[in-house]
Amino acid sequence: MEKSQLEAIAYMNVLKKTRRRRKYFFFTVLIYIPALLIVHQISPTNRAMGTLFGVWLVILFIVTFLVALSKCPRCGNYFHLHGMTLLILRKCLHCQLHIKENEFAPTKRPL
């Protein structure tokens, strides 16, 4: 394989990884209320609810950390971080690469 094909494969793999991490994040956020209702049906104690909340919070922290550290394949910066601001949007906060874009179009990284 030539160099440009290898770069294109690496580019697509990084975007795929970023998409997967976003899915994990949104799934984790959306699963909380249904999980809370299920736990409440099984054991309506404060201890069970607190345990669920603690486990969910740890998972949310880990998934958010992974999403925050996702790199943009085009510019090499963090996809969802700009300074100390975490914005989980569909475009890179630096080069405006859309999360669904499938074209390999690298730009030169600033030195």
SEMAR-161292 format. One record per residue: residue in one letter; x, y, z of N, C-alpha, C in turn; residue number from 1. Coordinates in nm, 3 decimals. Each point is the difference from the previous one (the first is absolute). Layout:
N
@type->a	n.c1->X	n.c2->Y	n.c3->Z	ca.c1->X	ca.c2->Y	ca.c3->Z	c.c1->X	c.c2->Y	c.c3->Z	seq->NUM
...
This chain:
111
@type->m	n.c1->0.084	n.c2->-0.119	n.c3->0.000	ca.c1->-0.084	ca.c2->0.119	ca.c3->0.000	c.c1->0.088	c.c2->0.124	c.c3->0.000	seq->1
@type->e	n.c1->-0.047	n.c2->0.101	n.c3->-0.069	ca.c1->0.080	ca.c2->0.121	ca.c3->-0.001	c.c1->-0.034	c.c2->0.088	c.c3->0.121	seq->2
@type->k	n.c1->0.080	n.c2->0.100	n.c3->0.017	ca.c1->-0.009	ca.c2->0.084	ca.c3->0.120	c.c1->-0.136	c.c2->0.069	c.c3->0.013	seq->3
@type->s	n.c1->-0.055	n.c2->0.051	n.c3->-0.111	ca.c1->-0.127	ca.c2->0.071	ca.c3->0.007	c.c1->-0.115	c.c2->-0.093	c.c3->0.039	seq->4
@type->q	n.c1->0.007	n.c2->-0.126	n.c3->-0.043	ca.c1->-0.104	ca.c2->-0.097	ca.c3->0.039	c.c1->0.009	c.c2->-0.031	c.c3->0.148	seq->5
@type->l	n.c1->0.122	n.c2->-0.014	n.c3->0.052	ca.c1->0.017	ca.c2->-0.024	ca.c3->0.142	c.c1->-0.048	c.c2->0.119	c.c3->0.083	seq->6
@type->e	n.c1->0.027	n.c2->0.121	n.c3->-0.049	ca.c1->-0.047	ca.c2->0.120	ca.c3->0.069	c.c1->-0.153	c.c2->0.007	c.c3->0.000	seq->7
@type->a	n.c1->-0.061	n.c2->-0.037	n.c3->-0.114	ca.c1->-0.145	ca.c2->0.002	ca.c3->-0.010	c.c1->-0.062	c.c2->-0.101	c.c3->0.096	seq->8
@type->i	n.c1->0.059	n.c2->-0.117	n.c3->0.012	ca.c1->-0.050	ca.c2->-0.102	ca.c3->0.091	c.c1->0.012	c.c2->0.047	c.c3->0.145	seq->9
@type->a	n.c1->0.114	n.c2->0.058	n.c3->0.034	ca.c1->0.021	ca.c2->0.052	ca.c3->0.136	c.c1->-0.099	c.c2->0.113	c.c3->0.029	seq->10
@type->y	n.c1->-0.022	n.c2->0.085	n.c3->-0.097	ca.c1->-0.094	ca.c2->0.113	ca.c3->0.012	c.c1->-0.140	c.c2->-0.052	c.c3->0.031	seq->11
@type->m	n.c1->-0.045	n.c2->-0.099	n.c3->-0.076	ca.c1->-0.134	ca.c2->-0.055	ca.c3->0.019	c.c1->-0.011	c.c2->-0.074	c.c3->0.134	seq->12
@type->n	n.c1->0.106	n.c2->-0.067	n.c3->0.041	ca.c1->-0.001	ca.c2->-0.070	ca.c3->0.129	c.c1->-0.014	c.c2->0.096	c.c3->0.116	seq->13
@type->v	n.c1->0.066	n.c2->0.114	n.c3->-0.008	ca.c1->-0.009	ca.c2->0.100	ca.c3->0.107	c.c1->-0.142	c.c2->0.058	c.c3->0.006	seq->14
@type->l	n.c1->-0.060	n.c2->0.028	n.c3->-0.117	ca.c1->-0.137	ca.c2->0.051	ca.c3->-0.001	c.c1->-0.098	c.c2->-0.105	c.c3->0.053	seq->15
@type->k	n.c1->0.022	n.c2->-0.125	n.c3->-0.035	ca.c1->-0.086	ca.c2->-0.108	ca.c3->0.047	c.c1->0.009	c.c2->-0.013	c.c3->0.153	seq->16
@type->k	n.c1->0.121	n.c2->0.014	n.c3->0.052	ca.c1->0.021	ca.c2->-0.007	ca.c3->0.145	c.c1->-0.070	c.c2->0.116	c.c3->0.071	seq->17
@type->t	n.c1->0.006	n.c2->0.119	n.c3->-0.057	ca.c1->-0.067	ca.c2->0.116	ca.c3->0.057	c.c1->-0.151	c.c2->-0.019	c.c3->-0.001	seq->18
@type->r	n.c1->-0.054	n.c2->-0.052	n.c3->-0.111	ca.c1->-0.144	ca.c2->-0.026	ca.c3->-0.008	c.c1->-0.043	c.c2->-0.102	c.c3->0.106	seq->19
@type->r	n.c1->0.080	n.c2->-0.105	n.c3->0.016	ca.c1->-0.032	ca.c2->-0.105	ca.c3->0.097	c.c1->0.000	c.c2->0.057	c.c3->0.142	seq->20
@type->r	n.c1->0.097	n.c2->0.084	n.c3->0.032	ca.c1->0.006	ca.c2->0.060	ca.c3->0.134	c.c1->-0.119	c.c2->0.091	c.c3->0.025	seq->21
@type->r	n.c1->-0.044	n.c2->0.073	n.c3->-0.102	ca.c1->-0.119	ca.c2->0.085	ca.c3->0.013	c.c1->-0.123	c.c2->-0.084	c.c3->0.027	seq->22
@type->k	n.c1->-0.012	n.c2->-0.112	n.c3->-0.071	ca.c1->-0.115	ca.c2->-0.089	ca.c3->0.023	c.c1->0.000	c.c2->-0.052	c.c3->0.142	seq->23
@type->y	n.c1->0.116	n.c2->-0.039	n.c3->0.052	ca.c1->0.009	ca.c2->-0.046	ca.c3->0.139	c.c1->-0.045	c.c2->0.109	c.c3->0.097	seq->24
@type->f	n.c1->0.042	n.c2->0.123	n.c3->-0.027	ca.c1->-0.037	ca.c2->0.113	ca.c3->0.087	c.c1->-0.151	c.c2->0.020	c.c3->0.002	seq->25
@type->f	n.c1->-0.060	n.c2->0.011	n.c3->-0.119	ca.c1->-0.144	ca.c2->0.026	ca.c3->-0.005	c.c1->-0.080	c.c2->-0.118	c.c3->0.054	seq->26
@type->f	n.c1->0.046	n.c2->-0.121	n.c3->-0.022	ca.c1->-0.067	ca.c2->-0.117	ca.c3->0.057	c.c1->0.005	c.c2->0.004	c.c3->0.153	seq->27
@type->t	n.c1->0.115	n.c2->0.037	n.c3->0.054	ca.c1->0.016	ca.c2->0.008	ca.c3->0.145	c.c1->-0.093	c.c2->0.106	c.c3->0.059	seq->28
@type->v	n.c1->-0.012	n.c2->0.113	n.c3->-0.065	ca.c1->-0.088	ca.c2->0.105	ca.c3->0.049	c.c1->-0.147	c.c2->-0.044	c.c3->-0.007	seq->29
@type->l	n.c1->-0.038	n.c2->-0.063	n.c3->-0.111	ca.c1->-0.140	ca.c2->-0.038	ca.c3->-0.020	c.c1->-0.044	c.c2->-0.121	c.c3->0.083	seq->30
@type->i	n.c1->0.092	n.c2->-0.085	n.c3->0.042	ca.c1->-0.036	ca.c2->-0.121	ca.c3->0.072	c.c1->-0.030	c.c2->0.025	c.c3->0.147	seq->31
@type->y	n.c1->0.034	n.c2->0.115	n.c3->0.054	ca.c1->-0.012	ca.c2->0.023	ca.c3->0.143	c.c1->-0.145	c.c2->-0.010	c.c3->0.051	seq->32
@type->i	n.c1->-0.092	n.c2->0.070	n.c3->-0.061	ca.c1->-0.139	ca.c2->0.001	ca.c3->0.049	c.c1->-0.064	c.c2->-0.139	c.c3->-0.012	seq->33
@type->p	n.c1->0.012	n.c2->-0.070	n.c3->-0.114	ca.c1->-0.056	ca.c2->-0.135	ca.c3->-0.003	c.c1->0.064	c.c2->-0.093	c.c3->0.103	seq->34
@type->a	n.c1->0.131	n.c2->0.011	n.c3->0.020	ca.c1->0.066	ca.c2->-0.083	ca.c3->0.100	c.c1->-0.050	c.c2->0.034	c.c3->0.139	seq->35
@type->l	n.c1->-0.023	n.c2->0.127	n.c3->0.026	ca.c1->-0.052	ca.c2->0.043	ca.c3->0.129	c.c1->-0.140	c.c2->-0.058	c.c3->0.024	seq->36
@type->l	n.c1->-0.084	n.c2->0.001	n.c3->-0.102	ca.c1->-0.134	ca.c2->-0.056	ca.c3->0.013	c.c1->0.004	c.c2->-0.151	c.c3->0.025	seq->37
@type->i	n.c1->0.090	n.c2->-0.069	n.c3->-0.068	ca.c1->0.013	ca.c2->-0.145	ca.c3->0.019	c.c1->0.048	c.c2->-0.031	c.c3->0.141	seq->38
@type->v	n.c1->0.100	n.c2->0.072	n.c3->0.047	ca.c1->0.051	ca.c2->-0.023	ca.c3->0.135	c.c1->-0.107	c.c2->0.034	c.c3->0.103	seq->39
@type->h	n.c1->-0.077	n.c2->0.102	n.c3->-0.026	ca.c1->-0.108	ca.c2->0.037	ca.c3->0.092	c.c1->-0.107	c.c2->-0.110	c.c3->0.008	seq->40
@type->q	n.c1->-0.027	n.c2->-0.065	n.c3->-0.113	ca.c1->-0.097	ca.c2->-0.110	ca.c3->0.000	c.c1->0.053	c.c2->-0.120	c.c3->0.076	seq->41
@type->i	n.c1->0.131	n.c2->-0.026	n.c3->-0.012	ca.c1->0.060	ca.c2->-0.116	ca.c3->0.066	c.c1->0.020	c.c2->0.026	c.c3->0.149	seq->42
@type->s	n.c1->0.060	n.c2->0.113	n.c3->0.032	ca.c1->0.031	ca.c2->0.031	ca.c3->0.139	c.c1->-0.013	c.c2->0.152	c.c3->0.022	seq->43
@type->p	n.c1->-0.113	n.c2->0.045	n.c3->0.050	ca.c1->-0.023	ca.c2->0.145	ca.c3->0.014	c.c1->0.065	c.c2->0.062	c.c3->0.124	seq->44
@type->t	n.c1->0.122	n.c2->-0.039	n.c3->0.029	ca.c1->0.068	ca.c2->0.058	ca.c3->0.116	c.c1->0.095	c.c2->0.110	c.c3->-0.044	seq->45
@type->n	n.c1->0.032	n.c2->0.087	n.c3->0.093	ca.c1->0.094	ca.c2->0.107	ca.c3->-0.030	c.c1->0.139	c.c2->-0.055	c.c3->-0.028	seq->46
@type->r	n.c1->0.036	n.c2->-0.108	n.c3->0.065	ca.c1->0.132	ca.c2->-0.060	ca.c3->-0.021	c.c1->0.015	c.c2->-0.051	c.c3->-0.144	seq->47
@type->a	n.c1->-0.102	n.c2->-0.067	n.c3->-0.051	ca.c1->0.005	ca.c2->-0.051	ca.c3->-0.138	c.c1->0.009	c.c2->0.115	c.c3->-0.099	seq->48
@type->m	n.c1->-0.080	n.c2->0.103	n.c3->0.023	ca.c1->0.003	ca.c2->0.117	ca.c3->-0.089	c.c1->0.136	c.c2->0.070	c.c3->0.006	seq->49
@type->g	n.c1->0.055	n.c2->0.013	n.c3->0.118	ca.c1->0.131	ca.c2->0.063	ca.c3->0.015	c.c1->0.111	c.c2->-0.080	c.c3->-0.065	seq->50
@type->t	n.c1->-0.009	n.c2->-0.132	n.c3->0.012	ca.c1->0.099	ca.c2->-0.086	ca.c3->-0.064	c.c1->-0.007	c.c2->0.013	c.c3->-0.152	seq->51
@type->l	n.c1->-0.122	n.c2->-0.002	n.c3->-0.054	ca.c1->-0.016	ca.c2->0.017	ca.c3->-0.144	c.c1->0.056	c.c2->0.134	c.c3->-0.044	seq->52
@type->f	n.c1->-0.032	n.c2->0.106	n.c3->0.074	ca.c1->0.051	ca.c2->0.132	ca.c3->-0.035	c.c1->0.152	c.c2->0.003	c.c3->0.002	seq->53
@type->g	n.c1->0.061	n.c2->-0.060	n.c3->0.103	ca.c1->0.146	ca.c2->-0.002	ca.c3->0.009	c.c1->0.065	c.c2->-0.074	c.c3->-0.116	seq->54
@type->v	n.c1->-0.055	n.c2->-0.117	n.c3->-0.034	ca.c1->0.053	ca.c2->-0.078	ca.c3->-0.113	c.c1->-0.018	c.c2->0.077	c.c3->-0.130	seq->55
@type->w	n.c1->-0.119	n.c2->0.057	n.c3->-0.019	ca.c1->-0.026	ca.c2->0.077	ca.c3->-0.122	c.c1->0.093	c.c2->0.121	c.c3->-0.011	seq->56
@type->l	n.c1->0.024	n.c2->0.067	n.c3->0.112	ca.c1->0.086	ca.c2->0.118	ca.c3->-0.001	c.c1->0.144	c.c2->-0.037	c.c3->-0.036	seq->57
@type->v	n.c1->0.050	n.c2->-0.112	n.c3->0.050	ca.c1->0.135	ca.c2->-0.044	ca.c3->-0.034	c.c1->0.009	c.c2->-0.032	c.c3->-0.149	seq->58
@type->i	n.c1->-0.101	n.c2->-0.072	n.c3->-0.051	ca.c1->-0.001	ca.c2->-0.033	ca.c3->-0.144	c.c1->-0.010	c.c2->0.126	c.c3->-0.083	seq->59
@type->l	n.c1->-0.084	n.c2->0.094	n.c3->0.040	ca.c1->-0.013	ca.c2->0.127	ca.c3->-0.072	c.c1->0.131	c.c2->0.077	c.c3->0.000	seq->60
@type->f	n.c1->0.069	n.c2->0.003	n.c3->0.111	ca.c1->0.129	ca.c2->0.069	ca.c3->0.009	c.c1->0.100	c.c2->-0.061	c.c3->-0.097	seq->61
@type->i	n.c1->0.008	n.c2->-0.133	n.c3->-0.002	ca.c1->0.095	ca.c2->-0.068	ca.c3->-0.089	c.c1->-0.034	c.c2->0.026	c.c3->-0.146	seq->62
@type->v	n.c1->-0.127	n.c2->-0.013	n.c3->-0.036	ca.c1->-0.041	ca.c2->0.020	ca.c3->-0.139	c.c1->0.021	c.c2->0.146	c.c3->-0.042	seq->63
@type->t	n.c1->-0.031	n.c2->0.093	n.c3->0.087	ca.c1->0.022	ca.c2->0.142	ca.c3->-0.031	c.c1->0.148	c.c2->0.029	c.c3->-0.019	seq->64
@type->f	n.c1->0.083	n.c2->-0.060	n.c3->0.081	ca.c1->0.144	ca.c2->0.018	ca.c3->-0.014	c.c1->0.047	c.c2->-0.053	c.c3->-0.135	seq->65
@type->l	n.c1->-0.051	n.c2->-0.116	n.c3->-0.042	ca.c1->0.038	ca.c2->-0.056	ca.c3->-0.129	c.c1->-0.047	c.c2->0.089	c.c3->-0.116	seq->66
@type->v	n.c1->-0.121	n.c2->0.052	n.c3->0.011	ca.c1->-0.052	ca.c2->0.089	ca.c3->-0.105	c.c1->0.083	c.c2->0.129	c.c3->-0.006	seq->67
@type->a	n.c1->0.035	n.c2->0.052	n.c3->0.115	ca.c1->0.077	ca.c2->0.125	ca.c3->0.004	c.c1->0.138	c.c2->-0.017	c.c3->-0.062	seq->68
@type->l	n.c1->0.057	n.c2->-0.118	n.c3->0.010	ca.c1->0.134	ca.c2->-0.022	ca.c3->-0.053	c.c1->0.003	c.c2->-0.055	c.c3->-0.143	seq->69
@type->s	n.c1->-0.114	n.c2->0.001	n.c3->-0.067	ca.c1->-0.005	ca.c2->-0.043	ca.c3->-0.140	c.c1->0.068	c.c2->0.105	c.c3->-0.086	seq->70
@type->k	n.c1->0.090	n.c2->-0.045	n.c3->-0.085	ca.c1->0.075	ca.c2->0.091	ca.c3->-0.088	c.c1->-0.066	c.c2->0.012	c.c3->-0.135	seq->71
@type->c	n.c1->0.014	n.c2->0.114	n.c3->-0.061	ca.c1->-0.047	ca.c2->0.023	ca.c3->-0.136	c.c1->0.105	c.c2->-0.052	c.c3->-0.097	seq->72
@type->p	n.c1->-0.038	n.c2->-0.082	n.c3->-0.098	ca.c1->0.099	ca.c2->-0.051	ca.c3->-0.093	c.c1->0.052	c.c2->0.105	c.c3->-0.097	seq->73
@type->r	n.c1->-0.076	n.c2->0.106	n.c3->-0.022	ca.c1->0.044	ca.c2->0.103	ca.c3->-0.096	c.c1->0.101	c.c2->0.096	c.c3->0.061	seq->74
@type->c	n.c1->-0.033	n.c2->0.057	n.c3->0.117	ca.c1->0.087	ca.c2->0.104	ca.c3->0.056	c.c1->0.087	c.c2->-0.050	c.c3->0.116	seq->75
@type->g	n.c1->-0.035	n.c2->-0.115	n.c3->0.058	ca.c1->0.081	ca.c2->-0.056	ca.c3->0.108	c.c1->-0.033	c.c2->0.054	c.c3->0.138	seq->76
@type->n	n.c1->-0.093	n.c2->0.095	n.c3->0.009	ca.c1->-0.042	ca.c2->0.053	ca.c3->0.130	c.c1->-0.111	c.c2->-0.087	c.c3->0.057	seq->77
@type->y	n.c1->-0.040	n.c2->0.029	n.c3->0.123	ca.c1->-0.111	ca.c2->-0.072	ca.c3->0.059	c.c1->-0.129	c.c2->0.038	c.c3->-0.072	seq->78
@type->f	n.c1->-0.079	n.c2->-0.100	n.c3->-0.035	ca.c1->-0.121	ca.c2->0.023	ca.c3->-0.080	c.c1->-0.104	c.c2->0.081	c.c3->0.077	seq->79
@type->h	n.c1->-0.022	n.c2->-0.031	n.c3->0.127	ca.c1->-0.106	ca.c2->0.061	ca.c3->0.078	c.c1->0.049	c.c2->0.099	c.c3->0.106	seq->80
@type->l	n.c1->0.129	n.c2->0.022	n.c3->0.008	ca.c1->0.054	ca.c2->0.092	ca.c3->0.100	c.c1->0.060	c.c2->0.122	c.c3->-0.068	seq->81
@type->h	n.c1->-0.031	n.c2->0.116	n.c3->0.054	ca.c1->0.064	ca.c2->0.124	ca.c3->-0.043	c.c1->0.036	c.c2->0.074	c.c3->0.127	seq->82
@type->g	n.c1->0.126	n.c2->-0.005	n.c3->0.036	ca.c1->0.043	ca.c2->0.055	ca.c3->0.128	c.c1->-0.052	c.c2->-0.090	c.c3->0.110	seq->83
@type->m	n.c1->-0.074	n.c2->0.056	n.c3->0.094	ca.c1->-0.059	ca.c2->-0.078	ca.c3->0.108	c.c1->-0.147	c.c2->-0.031	c.c3->-0.026	seq->84
@type->t	n.c1->-0.049	n.c2->0.033	n.c3->-0.119	ca.c1->-0.141	ca.c2->-0.018	ca.c3->-0.033	c.c1->-0.022	c.c2->-0.132	c.c3->-0.072	seq->85
@type->l	n.c1->-0.087	n.c2->-0.084	n.c3->0.056	ca.c1->-0.039	ca.c2->-0.125	ca.c3->-0.063	c.c1->-0.137	c.c2->0.020	c.c3->-0.063	seq->86
@type->l	n.c1->-0.004	n.c2->-0.002	n.c3->-0.133	ca.c1->-0.125	ca.c2->0.012	ca.c3->-0.074	c.c1->-0.012	c.c2->-0.121	c.c3->-0.091	seq->87
@type->i	n.c1->-0.096	n.c2->-0.084	n.c3->0.026	ca.c1->-0.016	ca.c2->-0.120	ca.c3->-0.081	c.c1->-0.093	c.c2->0.034	c.c3->-0.116	seq->88
@type->l	n.c1->0.059	n.c2->0.059	n.c3->-0.101	ca.c1->-0.070	ca.c2->0.043	ca.c3->-0.119	c.c1->0.038	c.c2->-0.091	c.c3->-0.116	seq->89
@type->r	n.c1->-0.062	n.c2->0.020	n.c3->-0.115	ca.c1->0.026	ca.c2->-0.085	ca.c3->-0.116	c.c1->0.122	c.c2->0.042	c.c3->-0.080	seq->90
@type->k	n.c1->0.052	n.c2->0.117	n.c3->0.027	ca.c1->0.117	ca.c2->0.048	ca.c3->-0.074	c.c1->0.118	c.c2->0.021	c.c3->0.093	seq->91
@type->c	n.c1->0.119	n.c2->-0.020	n.c3->-0.055	ca.c1->0.122	ca.c2->0.028	ca.c3->0.076	c.c1->0.000	c.c2->0.147	c.c3->0.038	seq->92
@type->l	n.c1->0.038	n.c2->0.028	n.c3->0.121	ca.c1->-0.001	ca.c2->0.138	ca.c3->0.047	c.c1->0.115	c.c2->0.083	c.c3->-0.057	seq->93
@type->h	n.c1->0.092	n.c2->-0.065	n.c3->-0.071	ca.c1->0.117	ca.c2->0.071	ca.c3->-0.055	c.c1->-0.007	c.c2->0.014	c.c3->-0.152	seq->94
@type->c	n.c1->-0.025	n.c2->-0.112	n.c3->-0.071	ca.c1->0.004	ca.c2->0.005	ca.c3->-0.147	c.c1->-0.137	c.c2->-0.022	c.c3->-0.065	seq->95
@type->q	n.c1->-0.105	n.c2->-0.015	n.c3->0.081	ca.c1->-0.137	ca.c2->-0.017	ca.c3->-0.047	c.c1->-0.024	c.c2->-0.128	c.c3->-0.081	seq->96
@type->l	n.c1->0.079	n.c2->-0.103	n.c3->0.023	ca.c1->-0.023	ca.c2->-0.130	ca.c3->-0.064	c.c1->-0.127	c.c2->-0.059	c.c3->0.059	seq->97
@type->h	n.c1->-0.094	n.c2->-0.039	n.c3->-0.087	ca.c1->-0.125	ca.c2->-0.060	ca.c3->0.047	c.c1->0.024	c.c2->-0.145	c.c3->0.037	seq->98
@type->i	n.c1->-0.068	n.c2->-0.046	n.c3->0.103	ca.c1->0.020	ca.c2->-0.135	ca.c3->0.053	c.c1->-0.040	c.c2->-0.107	c.c3->-0.103	seq->99
@type->k	n.c1->-0.090	n.c2->0.030	n.c3->-0.092	ca.c1->-0.046	ca.c2->-0.095	ca.c3->-0.100	c.c1->0.079	c.c2->0.006	c.c3->-0.131	seq->100
@type->e	n.c1->0.094	n.c2->0.090	n.c3->-0.009	ca.c1->0.076	ca.c2->0.016	ca.c3->-0.124	c.c1->0.086	c.c2->-0.123	c.c3->-0.025	seq->101
@type->n	n.c1->-0.006	n.c2->-0.053	n.c3->-0.122	ca.c1->0.073	ca.c2->-0.121	ca.c3->-0.032	c.c1->0.115	c.c2->0.021	c.c3->-0.097	seq->102
@type->e	n.c1->0.020	n.c2->0.122	n.c3->-0.043	ca.c1->0.108	ca.c2->0.028	ca.c3->-0.094	c.c1->0.131	c.c2->0.020	c.c3->0.074	seq->103
@type->f	n.c1->0.105	n.c2->-0.054	n.c3->-0.059	ca.c1->0.134	ca.c2->0.021	ca.c3->0.054	c.c1->0.054	c.c2->0.128	c.c3->-0.060	seq->104
@type->a	n.c1->0.006	n.c2->0.105	n.c3->0.081	ca.c1->0.049	ca.c2->0.130	ca.c3->-0.046	c.c1->0.085	c.c2->0.062	c.c3->0.108	seq->105
@type->p	n.c1->0.122	n.c2->-0.048	n.c3->0.017	ca.c1->0.083	ca.c2->0.055	ca.c3->0.107	c.c1->0.044	c.c2->0.142	c.c3->-0.033	seq->106
@type->t	n.c1->0.018	n.c2->0.079	n.c3->0.103	ca.c1->0.056	ca.c2->0.134	ca.c3->-0.017	c.c1->0.136	c.c2->0.001	c.c3->0.069	seq->107
@type->k	n.c1->0.079	n.c2->0.096	n.c3->-0.033	ca.c1->0.131	ca.c2->0.009	ca.c3->0.063	c.c1->-0.017	c.c2->0.047	c.c3->0.144	seq->108
@type->r	n.c1->0.068	n.c2->-0.067	n.c3->0.089	ca.c1->-0.005	ca.c2->0.038	ca.c3->0.140	c.c1->0.094	c.c2->0.118	c.c3->0.025	seq->109
@type->p	n.c1->-0.045	n.c2->0.094	n.c3->0.081	ca.c1->0.089	ca.c2->0.113	ca.c3->0.031	c.c1->0.119	c.c2->-0.047	c.c3->0.084	seq->110
@type->l	n.c1->0.113	n.c2->0.062	n.c3->-0.023	ca.c1->0.120	ca.c2->-0.037	ca.c3->0.073	c.c1->0.006	c.c2->0.063	c.c3->0.135	seq->111
